[in-house]
């Protein structure tokens, strides 16, 4: 097999959590550069379905698919839709699912994708390259919606001031470049933000990226899909990089593994049957050695669980978002 462009975060820990075996079928829901997929194929005589919404990622994976001896199938789509994507191929149960949530380092490094403020590029941020962009959001959404997005998804204290500055700037001309937005945010955030050691635009760019790509909605749909797709004994491994994602994964898995908390005077619930067993409670973080090799690993956390035999729980009214989604998704919010 050809060499991988990079080693994904917590690779050994993800493979250990999934415990791939010969004859198994595994889903890499965030194919990216194919690092987890490659490791799964090398760990056992198994098959892997790689899913990615980014066509360029799948194009780069063509060589790996060719060298896999037909054990790798690549599918373009969102991992939140994995149940439907697999059902179209008559696959209804799998042995393991890996998710590496968020933007990939390759997407960040490509200035033309507009994910990073470290190098100037078009204000895009679309993982799939389809639908409304970050430029559409900052130039057309109402000030209040922008402030809510930056506050909730970016956990940015200066969200109101930043949204106000964006609206004022776009009255003169539309914002179209990452560099101009980063400079505007830095001015709006004030000198104290620069003193923190983190670029003042970091949280705003994170918030816009999450919103444009509906990342938390995708993650919520993927967690429910995993519960339905995994066989008893199958395993789920999710690597996340910031607190919003990690809280969603933690809350979902605990809700599936532990009976709801009740008063100490109440009788134990006879109706709750766990559908997952947690593999560790606090998650796994990268070692000092891995962080030294790859600083991006510093914020990564792996949470894993094993599927039990109980039926999947009803999910129609559940919402594991840390707070309510602030505004409609971009494709619905724009006039």
N, C-alpha and C positions, 0 to 999 in steps of 0.2 A: 504494500500500500504506500502511496506517496506521502511525503512529509506534511504534517499539519502546520498551518501558519503560526499557531500559538497554542499554549497549553491552557485550557480553561481553568477557572478558579475551583478549588476544592475537588479536583478531578478524582484523586484516589478515594476521597471520602464519599463521593457520589457513587462510584462504582461499588465500593464496599456496602453502601446502603442498599443498592439495587440487587446485589448478589446475582448477577446474570448466570444463567445455566444453559447448557446445550438444549437446543430445540425451543428455547423461549422466544417470545416476541416482545420487543421493547419499543417505546416511543421516545424519541428525543424531540420534545415539543418546541425547542428553540435551537434549531440545528446550527445556525451561525457558521463558524469555521469547521464544524464537524468534530470537535475535540471529544465530546462525550460519546458521540456515535462511534468514532474510531476505537475508543477504549472498550466500548461494549462489544464490538465485533472482534476485538483481539482477546477479550476475556473469556469468550465462549463461542461455540458454534450456534449462534443465535441469529435472528433476523431483527432488523431495526427499521423503523419508519421515522424518517427525519422530516419535520415540519418547520417551515419558516415563511413568514409573510414577505420577506425581502427576496425578490427574484435573483439579485446578484449573489446572495448567499447560496442559493440552490445551484446557480451556474458554477460557482467555485467548487461545489460538492460533486459535480458530475464525474470527475476522475475517481473519487473515492467510491462512488456507486459502481462504476465500471470495474474497479479492482476488487470489489467485495464478493464477486461470484454470485450476484443476484440476491445477496442477503440484505442489501440496503435499498429501500424505496424512498424517494424524495417527493414531497408533496408541498405545493405552494398554498399557503393559507395561514390563518390565525390559530394559535394553539387553543384558544378558547372554543374553537369549532372542531376540535379533534374528534369528538364522537361522531359527528356528521361526516367528516373527512374520511374516517376509517370505515364507517358503515357503507359508504359508497364503494368501498373495496371489499365488502363482505367480511370485515374484521370487527368483531363485537367485544372481544375480550383480549387483554394483553397481560404480560407478566410484570411489566415495570414501566414507569413513566419518569423521565427526567425533565426538569424545567430550570432554565437559567434566566431569571426574569430581568427585564430592563434592556437598555441599549447595549449593543456590543462595542467592543473596543475598535473594531474595524469601521463601524458606522461613525463613531466619534472622530476617528482619525481622518475620515474623508471629508474635507472642507465643503465640498459641493452638496453634502447631505444636510448641512446646516444644524447639526446637533450640538456643536461646540462653539463657545465664545473665544477659544484659545487661538483660532485662526478664522479670518473673515470668510464668509460664504453666504449663499442665499439663505434666507430665513425659512427653511423648509421643515425639517424634523420628521417627515413621514417615513416610517419604516418600510412601508409597501410602495411608496412613491405615488400612491393613489389617494384621491379625496382632498379635502381642504388641508391647507398647510398651516404652519405656525404664523406665517405672514397674514393669512386670512383671519386668524384668530385675533392677533394684536391690532389689526386694522379695522375690524368690523364688529367685534363683540362690545357690548356696553361696558362702561367703566366698572360697574358693580360686579358684573360677571368676571371680568378680568381680575379684579381684586380677590374675589372668592377663589378662583382657580389658583392664583399665586399663593394665597393664604393656606388653603387646604392641601393642595398637592405639593407645594414647595415649603410649607411650614415657615413662611417668610413673615416676620413681624412688620416689615415695612410695605406690606402688600398694597395698602390703600394709597400710599404716596407713589409707589411705582406705577400702579394702574392709572393714577391721575396724570403722571408724567407721560405715560404712553399715549393717552387720549389727547393731551395737549400737543405732543409732537406730531401725531398723525393728522392733526388739523392743518398743518403746514404742508406736509407731504407724507405719503404712505411709508411705513417702515418696511424695508426689504432685505436688509443685511444683518447678519449676526453681530458684526462689529458695532454697528450703530445702536442696536438694541442693548448690547452689553454696556456701552458707554452711557447710555441714557439711564439704565438701571443703577449703575454705579453712582451717578450724580444724585439720583432720587433717594438712594439708600443712605447717602451721607457719609462723612469721613469716618464715623465710628465703625461702619461696616467693613471698610478697608483694613482697619486695625485688627479685625478678627483673625486674619490669616487665610480666610477663605474668600475667593473672589466674590464681590457683591452680587454678581449676576448668576451665581451657581444655582441658587434655589429657584429663581425665576425661570431659568432655562429648564431645570428639572420639571417644574410644574407644567410648562407649556408642552414639553415632550410627552409627559404622562397624559395630558389632556388630549392632545392631537391624536395620539395613538390609542386612546381609551385603554391604557395599560392595566389599570386596576379592575376595570370591567372584564378585560380579557382574563386576568388572573382568577377572578371570581368564577367565571364560566369554566375555566380549565380545572379548577379544584372540584367543582361539581361533576364535570365530565370524567375526571380521574376516578371518582368514587363509583361511577357506573361502568367504567371500562376495565378496571383492574379485577383480575381473578382473585378468589380467596388465596392468600399467601403472596399475592402480587405486591409490589412496593412502589411508593411514590417518593421522589427526592426533589426538593425545591430549593434552589439557591437564590436568595434575594440580596439586594444591595442597599436598601434603605428601610427605615422604620415602617413606612406605610405598607409596603409589601410584606415585610416580615410579620407585622401584626395580623394582617389578613390570613396568612398561612397558619400562624400559631392559633388564632381564634377558630379557624375552620377545623383544624385537626383536633383541637381540644374538644370542640363541640361534637365531633364524631367519635371521640375516644372516651369521653367522660360524661356521666349523667349530669344534667343541669343541676346547679347548686340550689338547694332548698333550705328551708328553715330547719334548725336542729330538732324541732319538735315534729317535723313532718315525717311520714313513713317513707322508706326508700321507694324510688320509682320502679314499678314493675314493668313499665312499658318501654323504657329506654334499653336498646340493644346496641352496643358499640359496633360501628362498621370499620373502624381503624384502631390499630394499636400503635401508640407512639413509639418511635425508636429514639429514646432519649427525650427529655423534656425541655431542655434549654437550647437545643440546637448546637451545631458545630461551627466553630470559627476557624479561620486559617491560622496556621502556625507562624511563628516569627520568621522562620526561614522562607515560607511562601510569600509573606508580606514583603520581605526584603527583595525577593525576585520580582514580585508583581505588586506594587503599591495598591492597585485596584482591589486586591483581595482583603485589604484592611477592613472594609465595611461589609464583607460578605458573611452570610449566615446560612447554613444548610439545615433544613428541617425535613425529617423523613418519617414515614409511617408504613405499616404493613396492613393490607386489606384483610379484613375478617370475613366470615361467611354470611353475616347479616345483610339483609337487603339494603340498598342505598336509601338514605333518609330523604323525605320530601324536602324540596328546596325552593318552592315557589315564592315564599315570603321572606326568605333569608337574605340578609345583606351584611357581609363581613367587612365592608368598607369601614375604615376607622371613623369616618364621619360621613354624613350623607353627601352624595355627589353634588357639587355646588351648582352646576348648570347642566343643561342637556348636552349630549355629545355634539361636537363641532358640526358634523354634517346635518344635525337637526336644529342647531342653535342659530345658524346663519340665515339671513333672509333669502 
